[in-house]
Amino acid sequence: MATMRNLLLLLLLGTLSTQVARAQQLPQVTQYNTLDYLFDPAVAGSRPLFEMHAAQRNQWVGIQDAPRTFILSASTPLASNMGIGGYVFTDNVGPTRRTGVQFSYAYHLKVTDDIKLGLGLSFGMLQFLIDGSQIEFHDADEPMLDGQLRGSLVPDATFGFYLYHEKWWFGATAPQLLHNKVAFYNADDHSFSQLAAHYYVMAGYRFPIGEDLKLEPSVFLRYVDPVPLQADFTATLRYKDMLWLGVTYRTQDALCVNVGYWLKKSFQFGYSYDMTTSGLQNYSSGTHEITLGVTFGKTPHRAASRDAVEAPKP
């Protein structure tokens, strides 16, 4: 029985390990420029707007029990040099579900007249659930899960910094700072379930092309020891900070296309499609991701962010 228990634990934690390999112990999205606050708490308050975003991601469509993710985030400046925010996400993979919630505070320092540095810290909780009723054993008498819903709730923390100018930005984040262990059964069952340390880096620049167009190359790096570094390289073309079209190459995984529209600088819509380039392309038709956003503020035409001063980033 103990051997069977260890095998099941390895299987369940293998799910977590697989997500680490895909940089998915935390949510993975293609539209990381739109959802930048999700990955870096120091972004909160860097733009003089209240911003709320919702995202739905259906990954590897066509594969049974593939990941499905929902995200809701909001951030706002609290003063000229502070910002607050929070987010909640849920990630479903087969019989497992991961839910997280965090609240953050950011403080922004003036480095020069044109450059600011944001420092952000967030705290929250992570919950891991396993639905035993969805797991079928070869041995029908195996009592390990016996149809039960089991879970673990652990605290979590994230630190990040965000250096930004009206034409460029550079940020880095360390989520899961507490490295907690996940125990599904009792205090002795978490030997292989310690949450891995993650490291994120985001950077980009905006090049004006004539009066109405801007080209925005950006990169998003993810690293989880000992998994090889994963990188998203994106080129986005923006028209009047209202309409955008982007292409992303994700190393070892996908080629992505995304489009978006910002209506009256208040309502945002974004869609991305990931074409799988790994061996999963034989079984999946790709990944679909939709984002919806609401933005408003007293001076939406002034944004000391990575977008031009006259219009903040959609």
C-alpha positions in Angstrom: 0.0 0.0 0.0 2.8 2.4 0.8 4.4 1.7 -2.6 1.1 2.5 -4.3 0.8 5.7 -2.3 4.3 6.7 -3.3 3.6 6.0 -7.0 0.4 8.0 -6.8 2.2 10.9 -5.2 4.8 10.8 -7.9 2.1 10.8 -10.5 0.3 13.8 -8.9 3.5 15.7 -8.4 4.5 14.8 -11.9 1.6 16.9 -13.0 3.2 19.8 -11.1 6.6 19.0 -12.6 5.2 18.9 -16.1 3.7 22.4 -15.5 7.1 23.5 -14.3 8.6 22.2 -17.5 6.1 24.4 -19.4 6.7 27.3 -17.0 3.1 26.7 -15.7 3.3 26.2 -12.0 2.0 29.7 -12.3 -0.3 30.8 -15.2 1.2 31.0 -18.6 -0.3 33.5 -21.1 0.6 34.7 -24.6 -0.7 38.3 -24.0 1.9 39.0 -21.3 2.1 42.7 -22.4 -1.5 43.2 -21.6 -1.4 41.2 -18.4 2.0 42.5 -17.2 0.8 43.2 -13.7 0.0 39.5 -13.3 3.7 38.7 -13.5 5.2 41.8 -11.8 3.5 43.5 -8.8 5.8 46.5 -9.3 3.7 47.4 -12.4 0.8 48.6 -10.2 0.8 52.3 -10.2 3.2 52.7 -13.1 0.3 54.0 -15.3 -2.2 56.6 -14.0 -5.1 54.4 -14.7 -7.4 51.9 -13.0 -7.0 48.7 -15.0 -9.0 45.6 -14.8 -8.4 42.6 -17.0 -10.0 39.1 -17.4 -8.4 36.3 -19.4 -9.6 32.9 -20.5 -7.0 30.4 -21.9 -7.8 27.0 -23.4 -4.5 25.3 -24.0 -3.8 22.4 -26.4 -7.4 22.1 -27.7 -8.2 18.6 -28.7 -6.2 16.9 -25.9 -8.4 15.6 -23.1 -7.9 17.2 -19.7 -5.6 19.9 -21.2 -5.0 23.1 -19.1 -7.8 25.6 -18.8 -7.0 28.9 -17.1 -9.1 31.9 -15.9 -7.5 35.1 -14.6 -9.0 38.3 -13.1 -6.7 41.1 -12.2 -6.9 44.8 -11.2 -4.4 47.5 -10.3 -4.5 51.3 -9.7 -2.3 54.1 -8.6 -2.8 54.9 -4.9 -0.8 58.2 -5.1 1.7 59.7 -7.4 4.4 57.3 -6.2 2.4 54.2 -5.0 0.1 51.6 -6.5 -2.0 48.6 -5.3 -3.5 45.7 -7.0 -4.7 42.1 -6.8 -5.5 39.1 -8.9 -7.1 35.7 -8.7 -6.6 32.7 -11.1 -7.7 29.2 -11.4 -5.9 26.6 -13.5 -7.6 23.2 -14.3 -5.6 20.2 -15.5 -7.5 17.0 -15.6 -8.4 16.0 -12.0 -6.3 18.7 -10.6 -7.1 22.4 -9.9 -4.8 25.2 -8.8 -6.2 28.4 -7.5 -4.3 31.5 -6.4 -5.0 34.9 -5.0 -2.6 37.7 -4.2 -2.7 41.4 -3.2 0.2 43.7 -3.8 1.7 47.1 -3.0 4.2 49.0 -5.1 6.4 52.1 -4.5 7.8 54.1 -7.4 11.1 56.0 -7.2 12.1 58.8 -9.6 15.5 57.8 -11.0 15.8 60.7 -13.4 13.3 63.1 -14.9 12.3 60.5 -17.4 13.0 57.2 -15.7 11.2 55.6 -12.7 11.8 52.5 -10.7 8.9 50.5 -9.2 9.4 48.0 -6.3 6.5 45.7 -5.6 5.7 43.0 -3.1 2.6 40.8 -3.0 1.2 38.2 -0.6 -1.5 35.6 -1.0 -2.5 32.0 -1.0 -2.3 29.0 -3.3 -4.7 26.1 -3.2 -4.1 22.7 -4.9 -7.1 20.3 -5.3 -7.3 16.7 -6.6 -10.6 15.1 -7.4 -10.2 11.4 -6.7 -13.5 10.7 -8.4 -11.9 11.5 -11.8 -9.0 9.1 -11.3 -9.6 5.4 -12.3 -7.2 2.8 -10.9 -6.3 -0.5 -12.4 -7.0 -2.0 -9.0 -10.6 -1.3 -8.2 -10.0 -1.9 -4.5 -7.3 0.8 -4.3 -8.5 3.0 -1.4 -5.9 5.8 -1.9 -8.4 8.5 -3.0 -11.7 6.6 -2.9 -13.5 9.4 -4.8 -12.5 12.1 -2.4 -11.6 15.7 -3.1 -8.3 16.4 -1.4 -6.3 19.6 -1.3 -3.7 21.8 0.3 -3.6 25.5 1.0 -0.3 27.3 1.4 0.8 31.0 1.6 2.8 32.6 -1.2 4.7 35.8 -1.8 6.2 37.6 -4.9 8.8 40.4 -5.2 9.5 42.4 -8.4 11.0 45.5 -9.7 10.0 47.5 -12.8 12.3 50.1 -14.4 10.4 52.1 -17.0 10.5 55.1 -19.4 7.9 56.3 -21.9 9.7 54.4 -24.6 11.0 51.3 -22.9 10.6 49.0 -19.8 12.6 46.3 -18.0 11.3 44.3 -15.1 12.2 41.1 -13.1 10.1 39.1 -10.7 10.7 36.2 -8.2 7.3 34.5 -7.5 6.8 31.6 -4.9 9.4 33.1 -2.6 8.3 31.0 0.3 9.0 27.7 -1.4 6.2 26.0 0.5 5.4 22.3 0.3 2.1 20.8 -0.8 0.6 18.1 1.4 -2.4 16.3 0.0 -2.8 13.7 2.8 -0.7 14.5 5.9 2.4 16.3 7.0 4.6 13.4 5.8 3.2 13.3 2.2 5.0 16.3 0.7 8.5 15.0 0.2 8.4 15.6 -3.5 5.9 18.5 -3.7 7.9 21.6 -2.8 6.9 24.6 -5.0 9.7 25.5 -7.3 11.3 28.9 -7.4 10.4 30.9 -10.6 12.2 33.8 -12.1 10.6 36.2 -14.7 12.2 38.9 -16.8 10.2 41.3 -19.1 11.6 44.0 -21.4 10.7 45.9 -24.5 11.0 49.1 -26.5 8.7 51.2 -28.7 9.9 52.5 -32.1 7.7 55.2 -33.8 7.1 54.5 -37.5 5.6 57.6 -39.0 2.8 59.5 -37.2 0.4 56.7 -36.5 2.4 53.4 -36.2 4.7 52.1 -33.6 6.7 48.9 -33.6 7.1 47.3 -30.1 9.6 44.4 -29.8 9.5 42.7 -26.4 10.7 39.6 -24.6 9.4 37.6 -21.7 11.9 35.1 -20.0 10.9 32.3 -17.6 13.3 30.2 -15.6 12.6 27.3 -13.2 15.6 25.4 -12.0 16.6 22.9 -13.5 14.3 23.3 -16.5 15.9 25.1 -19.5 15.1 28.8 -19.9 11.9 29.5 -21.9 11.5 32.7 -23.8 8.7 34.5 -25.6 9.9 36.9 -28.3 7.2 39.2 -29.5 6.9 41.9 -32.2 3.8 44.1 -31.9 2.6 46.7 -34.5 0.3 49.3 -33.0 -1.9 51.7 -34.9 -2.8 55.0 -33.1 -2.5 53.1 -29.8 -6.0 51.7 -30.7 -5.4 48.6 -32.8 -2.6 46.1 -32.6 -1.3 43.0 -34.3 1.5 40.9 -32.8 3.5 37.7 -33.5 5.2 35.7 -30.7 7.7 32.9 -30.9 7.9 30.7 -27.8 11.0 28.6 -27.6 10.4 24.8 -27.7 6.6 25.3 -27.7 4.6 27.6 -30.0 4.3 30.2 -32.7 1.5 32.7 -31.7 -0.5 35.4 -33.3 -2.5 38.0 -31.3 -4.7 40.9 -32.2 -6.4 43.5 -30.1 -8.5 46.7 -30.0 -8.8 49.5 -27.5 -12.2 51.2 -27.8 -12.3 54.9 -26.8 -9.3 54.2 -24.4 -11.7 52.5 -22.0 -12.6 49.0 -23.2 -10.0 46.5 -24.5 -10.3 43.2 -26.3 -7.5 40.8 -27.2 -7.3 37.4 -28.8 -4.3 35.1 -29.4 -3.9 31.8 -31.1 -0.9 29.5 -30.3 0.2 27.1 -33.0 1.9 24.3 -31.2 5.4 23.5 -32.5 6.3 20.6 -30.1 5.3 17.0 -30.5 1.8 17.9 -29.2 1.0 19.4 -32.6 -0.1 15.9 -33.7 -2.8 15.8 -31.1 -3.8 19.4 -30.6 -5.3 22.1 -32.9 -3.7 24.8 -30.8 -4.4 27.2 -27.9 -7.0 30.0 -27.7 -6.7 32.9 -25.3 -9.1 35.9 -24.9 -8.6 39.0 -22.8 -11.1 41.7 -21.9 -10.2 44.9 -20.1 -11.5 48.1 -18.6 -9.3 51.1 -18.1 -10.2 54.6 -16.8 -8.5 57.5 -15.0 -8.3 61.2 -14.6 -5.6 61.7 -17.2 -5.6 58.8 -19.6 -3.6 60.8 -22.1 -0.6 61.0 -19.8 1.2 57.7 -19.1 4.7 57.4 -17.9 4.9 53.8 -19.1 6.3 51.9 -21.9 3.9 53.4 -24.3 4.1 56.9 -25.7 3.3 59.7 -23.3 0.1 60.6 -25.1 -1.5 57.2 -24.6 -0.9 54.4 -22.1 -0.4 50.8 -23.2 -3.5 48.8 -24.1 
